[in-house]
Amino acid sequence: MERRTREQALSALADHAVVGETQNVFRIDLPNGRYKVHVLCGPVGKRREFALWANGEKAIDFSVGNKLFCPWDFPVEVSSGRLELAFVP
């Protein structure tokens, strides 16, 4: 996993990019409720397809195709005070 500094960022949108070919999990403490998650993803190496899981349930199957970046959004329910997002190759 690689985290870029502000000087190395590709753009303001990629300021906190995470690059890797293994599963990456993000855990965010949030008050319980409904949220809309916005994701901006691009290919990693030659990998152009992967899945995003939210709180243990598959939210999206990504297929980036020939695009540089693709935006997606989806609703999620937080009931345990924490949102867990897993990007799975």
C-alpha positions in Angstrom: 0.0 0.0 0.0 1.3 3.4 -0.9 0.2 6.8 0.4 1.2 9.8 -1.6 2.2 13.1 0.0 0.5 16.3 -1.1 3.6 17.1 -3.3 3.3 13.7 -5.0 -0.5 13.7 -5.5 -1.7 13.1 -9.1 -4.5 15.7 -8.5 -6.6 17.1 -5.7 -8.9 14.1 -6.2 -6.1 11.6 -5.7 -4.6 13.3 -2.7 -5.0 10.3 -0.5 -4.6 7.5 -3.0 -4.0 4.0 -2.0 -2.3 1.8 -4.5 -1.9 -2.0 -4.2 -2.9 -5.4 -5.7 -3.9 -7.0 -2.4 -7.1 -6.5 -0.4 -7.2 -3.1 1.3 -9.6 -2.5 4.2 -10.6 0.9 5.6 -12.4 1.2 8.9 -14.1 4.5 9.7 -15.8 5.3 13.0 -19.2 7.0 12.3 -22.5 7.6 14.1 -25.1 5.1 13.2 -27.3 6.1 10.2 -27.5 6.0 6.5 -24.7 7.4 4.4 -23.9 7.8 0.7 -20.3 6.6 -0.1 -18.5 8.2 -3.1 -15.7 6.2 -4.6 -13.2 7.3 -7.3 -11.3 4.3 -8.6 -8.8 3.6 -11.3 -6.9 0.5 -12.5 -4.0 -0.9 -10.5 -1.3 -2.2 -12.8 -3.1 -4.5 -15.2 -6.0 -5.2 -12.9 -9.1 -3.5 -14.2 -11.8 -5.4 -12.2 -12.3 -5.7 -8.4 -15.1 -5.6 -5.8 -16.0 -3.2 -3.0 -17.5 -4.7 0.2 -19.2 -2.5 2.8 -19.7 -3.9 6.3 -19.3 -7.5 5.0 -21.7 -7.2 2.1 -20.7 -6.8 -1.6 -21.6 -3.2 -2.6 -20.2 -3.0 -6.1 -18.3 -5.0 -8.7 -16.0 -2.5 -10.5 -15.0 -2.8 -14.1 -12.8 0.2 -15.0 -12.5 -0.8 -18.6 -10.2 1.6 -20.5 -11.0 4.6 -18.3 -8.4 6.4 -16.2 -10.8 6.9 -13.2 -14.4 5.9 -12.6 -16.7 7.4 -10.0 -19.3 5.3 -8.2 -21.6 6.0 -5.3 -23.9 3.8 -3.2 -25.9 3.9 0.0 -24.8 2.2 3.2 -26.3 1.7 6.6 -24.0 2.0 9.7 -25.4 0.2 12.7 -22.4 -0.6 14.8 -20.7 2.8 14.9 -18.2 1.8 12.2 -18.1 1.6 8.4 -15.7 -1.0 7.0 -14.9 -0.8 3.3 -12.9 -3.6 1.7 -11.5 -3.4 -1.8 -11.0 -7.0 -3.1 -9.1 -8.0 -6.2 
